[in-house]
Amino acid sequence: MVLSPDPNVFNHSDPLAGLAEGGVFLIQSSREPAALWRSLPTWAREKIRHKRIRVFHLDGFAIAREEASD
């Protein structure tokens, strides 16, 4: 499993490197699923499909805003 709190991670690295087939990639994003998918570079989408990586996203900033007491 790889967790990326950086929604721009694909601009400066390959966060999928080393993930085993069927691995999990969790990314911080406020985008809708289809928009997030389209925002990924072509090479990343191909690697995700080829290695059957499961991709999940959550908007950690929105969760923090909702749950923060101040």
N, C-alpha and C positions, 0 to 999 in steps of 0.2 A: 504494500500500500504506500502511496505517495500522497502527502497532503501539501497543497500549495496555497499559502495565504496571499500570494502575489498573483492577481489576475493577469498580469503582463509577463508571466514567467516564460512564455514561449518566445518572447522578444530577445531574451538573453541566455537561454539555456534549453536543454532537453530534459524536462522533468520526467519523461517516460523512460529514459535510459535506465536499464537495469530492472524494469518491471517485468515480472514473469508473465507468461501467457495467462490470461484470465485475471490479472491483477486489478487493483482498484486505484483510481486516480480521483482525488477529491480536491476541487478548486473553489476558491472564494470568487463569487461572481453574483452580481445583482441582475444579470441578464436572464431573459427567458431561455429555456433549454434550446430551442431552435436557433436563437440569436447567438448563444454561446457556442454552439456547434459550428455555425458559419464563421465565427470569429477565430476559430483555431486554424493554424496554418495547414495547408494541404498535406504536408508531410506528416503532421501530427495525426490528422484524421485517418490517413492511410495506416499509420502504425497502430492506432487504436483498433481499427477494424481487423488488421492482420493478426494482432496479438490478442484479440478479443478482450481488450481492457474495458473494464466497467468504469464509466465516468459518472461522478456525482458532483453536484455543486450546492453551495449554500451561501446565503448572504449574511456572513458573520457580522458585518457592520450593522445591518438592520436588526439583527437579533440583539446585539449589544445595546443599541439605542432603545429597543423595547424593554429590555430587562434591567438596564442601569437604573439605579435608584436616584441619581442626581442628573 
